[in-house]
Amino acid sequence: MTLSQALNKAKKELSQKGFRGGLESEILLGFVLQKERVFLHTHADLELNHEEEVRFFELVEKRLNDCPIEYLLESCDFYGRSFFVNEHVLIPRPETEILVKKALDIISQYHLKEIGEIGIGSACVSVSLALENPKLSIFASDVSLKALEVASKNIERFCLKERVFLKQTHLWDRMPTIQMLISNPPYIARGYPLEKSVLKEPHEALFGGVKGDEILKEIILLAAGLKIPFLACEMGYDQLKSLKECLEFCGYDAEFYKDLSGFDRGFIGVLKTFLK
């Protein structure tokens, strides 16, 4: 089978499922051959060997079964860098780049040196923060050992083992004192209808409880109890009211921000006693 024939067959199958058949078939075949997409067109009559053909259509079949393309490629771009991902971690989203930018502003403004992240997942947030601010040390937790293995790979990829430290624990149990806590925790309400491909991601990284905001409230209470001056979190689009009340109750002044689609997506909290 030639490259052209393989692409056409895959494109047809993927398009019938509602995917971007042309683009995704090229991305997957390019991945199998380790070639740029332009190569596929300049060498359209090149024959695939048996191993390449089998591997390509295995990936196509997985995609047809709603496996996210990022898991198939074991790669996702975030904040201008490429991260290793697999089915044990949430796929980084563009809106989380806003959380990174907001956190960087606070880190720079107050010259913060030691911060923490709850639920590090792929480590895309902590790695991005560390690379953007060379003086920063980051302590990070995750309840999932499999997620921490992925985080460790990305920390090694960007040579940050001396500045980003990992621990398997629930939230912030037995963790160091820090100046800022950042988190993109599970915040989707249980039972909320999601696309099939999203449901392939780890459910413990997606669902935050019956209402969705339970873990976020736990993080706010924890931060207040530890008197952490700054808190930066991503949240669900419908959680502003409940989280604003929780933040005020816990002594935080909060500024909420929206995502690229105009939905409420996160907040930066500052402990009122810190401002005095």
C-alpha positions as CSV (number, residue, x, y, z in Angstrom):
1,M,0.0,0.0,0.0
2,T,1.4,3.4,-0.9
3,L,1.4,6.4,1.4
4,S,-1.4,8.0,-0.7
5,Q,-3.6,4.9,-0.6
6,A,-3.1,4.6,3.2
7,L,-3.9,8.3,3.8
8,N,-7.0,8.1,1.6
9,K,-8.3,5.0,3.4
10,A,-7.7,6.5,6.9
11,K,-9.1,9.9,5.9
12,K,-12.4,8.3,4.8
13,E,-12.7,6.2,7.9
14,L,-11.9,9.1,10.3
15,S,-14.1,11.6,8.4
16,Q,-17.1,9.3,8.7
17,K,-16.6,9.4,12.5
18,G,-16.6,13.2,12.5
19,F,-12.9,13.7,13.0
20,R,-10.7,15.9,10.8
21,G,-9.8,13.0,8.6
22,G,-7.3,14.6,6.3
23,L,-5.3,16.3,9.0
24,E,-5.4,13.5,11.6
25,S,-4.4,10.7,9.1
26,E,-1.4,12.8,8.0
27,I,-0.4,13.4,11.7
28,L,-0.7,9.7,12.5
29,L,1.2,8.5,9.4
30,G,3.9,11.1,9.9
31,F,4.3,9.9,13.5
32,V,4.6,6.3,12.4
33,L,7.2,7.2,9.7
34,Q,8.9,9.9,11.8
35,K,8.5,12.3,8.9
36,E,7.0,15.8,8.4
37,R,3.6,15.9,6.8
38,V,5.0,17.5,3.6
39,F,7.0,14.3,3.0
40,L,3.8,12.3,2.7
41,H,2.8,14.3,-0.3
42,T,6.2,14.6,-2.0
43,H,6.5,10.8,-1.6
44,A,2.9,9.8,-2.2
45,D,3.8,6.7,-4.3
46,L,6.2,5.3,-1.7
47,E,5.3,1.8,-0.4
48,L,4.7,1.3,3.3
49,N,6.3,-1.9,4.6
50,H,4.1,-4.4,6.5
51,E,5.1,-3.2,9.9
52,E,4.5,0.5,9.1
53,E,1.1,-0.3,7.6
54,V,0.0,-2.4,10.6
55,R,1.2,0.3,13.1
56,F,-0.6,3.1,11.2
57,F,-3.9,1.3,11.0
58,E,-3.7,0.3,14.7
59,L,-3.5,4.0,15.6
60,V,-6.3,4.8,13.2
61,E,-8.5,2.1,14.9
62,K,-7.7,3.5,18.3
63,R,-8.6,7.0,17.2
64,L,-11.9,5.6,15.7
65,N,-12.5,4.3,19.3
66,D,-12.2,7.9,20.6
67,C,-8.7,7.7,22.0
68,P,-7.4,11.3,22.1
69,I,-4.8,11.9,19.4
70,E,-2.4,13.3,22.1
71,Y,-2.3,9.9,23.8
72,L,-1.6,8.2,20.5
73,L,1.3,10.6,19.8
74,E,2.3,10.6,23.5
75,S,2.8,14.3,23.1
76,C,1.0,17.6,23.7
77,D,2.1,21.2,23.2
78,F,1.7,23.6,26.1
79,Y,3.1,27.1,26.7
80,G,5.3,26.7,23.6
81,R,6.8,23.4,24.6
82,S,6.2,19.7,23.9
83,F,5.3,17.5,26.8
84,F,5.1,13.7,27.2
85,V,1.5,12.5,28.0
86,N,-0.3,9.2,28.3
87,E,-3.6,7.9,29.5
88,H,-2.6,8.4,33.2
89,V,-2.7,12.2,33.0
90,L,-5.1,14.9,31.9
91,I,-4.3,16.3,28.5
92,P,-3.0,19.9,28.9
93,R,-5.6,22.5,27.7
94,P,-4.9,26.0,26.2
95,E,-6.9,27.7,28.9
96,T,-4.5,26.4,31.5
97,E,-1.8,28.6,29.9
98,I,-3.8,31.5,31.3
99,L,-3.4,30.1,34.8
100,V,0.4,29.9,34.2
101,K,0.5,33.5,33.0
102,K,-1.5,34.8,36.0
103,A,0.8,32.9,38.4
104,L,3.9,34.2,36.7
105,D,2.7,37.7,37.2
106,I,2.3,37.2,40.9
107,I,5.6,35.3,41.2
108,S,7.4,38.2,39.4
109,Q,5.6,41.0,41.3
110,Y,6.3,39.6,44.8
111,H,9.6,37.9,43.9
112,L,8.4,34.5,45.1
113,K,11.0,31.8,45.4
114,E,9.1,28.7,46.7
115,I,5.7,27.6,45.4
116,G,3.7,24.4,45.3
117,E,1.3,22.6,43.0
118,I,-1.4,20.2,44.0
119,G,-2.2,17.6,41.3
120,I,0.8,18.0,39.1
121,G,-0.3,15.5,36.5
122,S,1.9,15.8,33.4
123,A,3.9,18.6,35.1
124,C,3.1,21.0,32.3
125,V,2.2,23.8,34.8
126,S,5.2,23.4,37.1
127,V,7.7,22.9,34.3
128,S,6.4,26.0,32.5
129,L,6.6,28.1,35.6
130,A,10.1,26.8,36.4
131,L,11.4,27.5,32.9
132,E,9.9,31.0,32.8
133,N,11.4,31.9,36.2
134,P,14.9,30.4,36.8
135,K,15.0,31.3,40.5
136,L,11.8,29.3,41.4
137,S,11.7,26.1,43.3
138,I,8.5,24.1,43.1
139,F,7.2,21.4,45.4
140,A,4.4,19.3,43.8
141,S,2.0,16.6,44.8
142,D,-0.2,14.1,43.2
143,V,-2.3,11.2,44.6
144,S,-1.6,9.1,41.4
145,L,1.8,7.3,41.2
146,K,1.2,6.7,37.5
147,A,0.8,10.5,37.0
148,L,4.0,11.2,39.0
149,E,5.9,8.9,36.6
150,V,4.7,11.0,33.7
151,A,5.6,14.2,35.6
152,S,9.1,12.8,36.4
153,K,9.7,12.2,32.6
154,N,8.8,15.8,31.8
155,I,10.9,17.2,34.6
156,E,13.9,15.1,33.4
157,R,13.2,16.2,29.8
158,F,13.6,19.8,30.8
159,C,16.5,19.2,33.2
160,L,14.6,20.5,36.3
161,K,15.2,17.7,38.8
162,E,17.1,20.2,41.0
163,R,14.1,22.6,41.1
164,V,10.9,20.7,40.8
165,F,10.3,18.1,43.6
166,L,7.6,15.4,43.6
167,K,5.7,13.6,46.3
168,Q,2.8,11.2,46.2
169,T,0.3,12.4,48.8
170,H,-3.3,13.6,49.2
171,L,-3.5,17.4,48.5
172,W,-0.7,18.9,50.7
173,D,-0.1,16.3,53.5
174,R,3.4,16.5,54.9
175,M,4.5,19.0,52.3
176,P,6.9,22.1,52.8
177,T,6.0,25.7,53.6
178,I,5.4,27.7,50.5
179,Q,4.5,31.2,49.4
180,M,2.0,30.3,46.7
181,L,-0.2,27.3,45.9
182,I,-1.3,26.6,42.4
183,S,-3.7,23.9,41.2
184,N,-5.8,22.8,38.2
185,P,-7.7,20.2,40.2
186,P,-10.6,18.0,39.1
187,Y,-13.6,20.4,39.0
188,I,-16.3,18.8,36.7
189,A,-19.5,17.8,38.4
190,R,-20.1,14.0,38.5
191,G,-22.6,13.1,35.8
192,Y,-21.8,16.1,33.6
193,P,-22.1,15.0,29.9
194,L,-18.6,14.9,28.3
195,E,-17.4,13.9,24.9
196,K,-16.3,10.3,24.5
197,S,-12.7,11.3,23.9
198,V,-12.6,13.3,27.1
199,L,-14.0,10.3,29.0
200,K,-10.8,8.4,28.0
201,E,-8.9,10.7,30.3
202,P,-8.4,9.7,33.9
203,H,-11.7,10.3,35.8
204,E,-9.9,11.2,39.0
205,A,-8.4,14.1,37.2
206,L,-11.7,15.2,35.7
207,F,-14.5,14.9,38.3
208,G,-14.4,17.0,41.5
209,G,-17.5,15.6,43.2
210,V,-21.2,15.8,43.0
211,K,-21.1,19.6,42.4
212,G,-17.6,19.7,41.0
213,D,-16.2,22.3,43.4
214,E,-15.6,20.1,46.4
215,I,-11.8,19.6,45.9
216,L,-11.4,23.3,45.1
217,K,-13.0,24.2,48.4
218,E,-10.8,21.7,50.2
219,I,-7.7,23.4,48.6
220,I,-8.9,26.9,49.7
221,L,-9.5,25.7,53.3
222,L,-6.2,24.0,53.3
223,A,-4.3,27.1,52.0
224,A,-6.1,29.3,54.6
225,G,-5.2,26.9,57.4
226,L,-1.5,27.0,56.3
227,K,-1.7,30.8,55.8
228,I,-0.4,30.5,52.3
229,P,-0.3,34.1,51.0
230,F,-1.2,33.4,47.3
231,L,-3.6,30.9,45.7
232,A,-4.0,30.4,42.0
233,C,-6.5,27.8,40.7
234,E,-8.4,26.9,37.6
235,M,-12.2,26.2,38.1
236,G,-15.4,25.3,36.3
237,Y,-17.4,27.9,34.4
238,D,-20.3,27.9,36.9
239,Q,-18.4,27.9,40.2
240,L,-17.6,31.6,40.7
241,K,-20.4,32.3,43.2
242,S,-19.7,29.3,45.5
243,L,-15.9,29.8,45.3
244,K,-16.1,33.5,45.9
245,E,-18.0,32.9,49.1
246,C,-15.5,30.2,50.2
247,L,-12.5,32.5,49.5
248,E,-14.0,35.4,51.4
249,F,-14.9,33.1,54.3
250,C,-11.3,31.9,54.4
251,G,-9.8,35.4,54.3
252,Y,-8.8,35.7,50.7
253,D,-9.3,38.6,48.3
254,A,-9.8,37.0,44.9
255,E,-9.7,38.2,41.3
256,F,-11.5,35.9,38.9
257,Y,-10.5,35.6,35.2
258,K,-12.1,34.2,32.1
259,D,-10.9,31.8,29.5
260,L,-10.5,32.4,25.7
261,S,-14.2,31.6,25.2
262,G,-15.4,34.2,27.8
263,F,-16.2,31.6,30.5
264,D,-15.2,32.1,34.1
265,R,-12.2,29.8,34.4
266,G,-10.0,30.6,37.5
267,F,-9.0,32.9,40.3
268,I,-5.9,34.4,42.0
269,G,-6.5,34.7,45.8
270,V,-4.4,36.9,48.1
271,L,-4.6,36.4,51.9
272,K,-6.0,39.7,53.3
273,T,-3.6,39.5,56.3
274,F,-0.7,39.5,53.8
275,L,-1.8,42.7,52.2
276,K,-2.0,44.6,55.6
